[in-house]
Amino acid sequence: MKRYQKIAILNNSPVKEKVRYRSTVRYPSIPVTSNDIYVITTDGDRLDLLANQFYGDATLYWIISRGNPQLPKGSLTLPPGTQLSIPVDINSILLDYNTINEL
């Protein structure tokens, strides 16, 4: 939940029963660069585990996912033998994330 922590909580005020919800989260484009790390997945690899291994934070799995648009959507698991680009400039990516989400 950490990446949603600063996302605004909104209310549907014109409705009788107020409902609280978070505003839409937007993600930056993450281009492939020559500095990226390339790995071939093995059985049991998952986006969150790789994010923890490379970034020290499993919640940053979305960076690897966004940097590899060929991956299946909606799953943390990865097919063995998939070549992945691991973006290394996470500070710039997180700055872009904060900027587009107005954090």
Secondary structure, DSSP 8 states (H G I E B T S, - for coil): -GGGTTS-EEE-TTSSS--EEE-----------TT-EEEE--TT-BHHHHHHHHHS-GGGHHHHHHT-TTS-TT-SB--TT-EEEE---HHHHHHHHHHHTT-
